[in-house]
Amino acid sequence: MENEIKSIQGKNRFKEMGFIKFLFFSTLFFLTFPLSIIFCLVFLGLYETKQLVIVLIKDYIQTMFIILILCLSIITFITYYLVSLFN
């Protein structure tokens, strides 16, 4: 019985969502932010709300990291291109 409870608690259904479905949930969550926390707490419970917030934060950090790498790559390319033009 205790193993079943731990396996249910360890499962995070928000990590297993598809891209489009998670995009919809995250957009809706951030657009209605204060109300979405209250809604999640009431209808999903504290544990699933915590899981959702953790997944959203990880997704946000991952997105910012990808944007940073992309910007650095573009800046590097432009810099090398401009240096090669003036040499």
C-alpha positions in Angstrom: 0.0 0.0 0.0 2.8 2.4 0.9 4.7 1.7 -2.3 1.6 2.4 -4.4 1.2 5.8 -2.7 4.8 6.7 -3.3 4.6 5.7 -7.0 1.5 7.8 -7.4 3.1 10.8 -5.7 6.3 10.3 -7.8 4.4 10.5 -11.1 4.2 14.0 -12.6 1.6 14.1 -15.3 2.6 17.6 -16.4 6.1 16.3 -17.6 4.3 13.7 -19.8 2.2 16.3 -21.7 2.7 16.9 -25.3 4.2 20.2 -26.6 0.9 21.8 -27.8 -1.0 20.8 -24.7 1.7 22.1 -22.4 2.0 25.3 -24.4 -1.7 25.8 -23.9 -1.6 25.2 -20.2 1.5 27.3 -19.6 0.1 30.2 -21.7 -3.2 30.1 -19.8 -1.4 29.9 -16.5 0.8 32.9 -17.1 -1.9 35.0 -18.6 -4.2 34.5 -15.6 -1.4 34.2 -13.1 -2.9 35.2 -9.7 -6.2 33.5 -10.4 -4.5 30.4 -11.9 -2.6 29.7 -8.6 -5.9 29.8 -6.7 -7.7 27.7 -9.3 -4.9 25.1 -9.2 -4.8 25.0 -5.4 -8.6 24.5 -5.2 -9.1 22.0 -8.0 -5.8 20.2 -8.3 -4.6 20.3 -4.8 -1.3 21.4 -3.2 0.8 18.5 -4.5 -0.2 18.8 -8.2 0.0 22.6 -8.1 3.6 22.3 -6.8 4.4 19.9 -9.7 2.9 22.3 -12.2 4.8 25.2 -10.9 8.1 23.3 -10.9 7.6 22.1 -14.5 6.7 25.7 -15.6 9.8 27.1 -13.9 12.0 24.4 -15.5 10.5 25.2 -18.9 11.0 28.9 -18.4 14.6 28.4 -17.4 15.2 26.1 -20.4 13.6 28.6 -22.8 15.8 31.5 -21.4 18.9 29.3 -21.8 18.1 28.5 -25.4 17.4 32.2 -26.1 20.7 33.1 -24.5 22.7 30.6 -26.6 20.9 31.7 -29.7 21.7 35.4 -29.0 25.3 34.6 -28.3 25.6 32.6 -31.5 24.2 35.5 -33.5 26.4 38.0 -31.9 29.5 35.8 -32.5 28.5 35.3 -36.1 28.0 39.1 -36.7 31.3 39.9 -34.9 33.3 37.5 -37.0 31.6 38.7 -40.1 32.3 42.3 -39.4 35.9 41.6 -38.5 36.4 39.7 -41.7 34.9 42.6 -43.7 37.3 45.2 -42.4 40.5 43.0 -42.6 
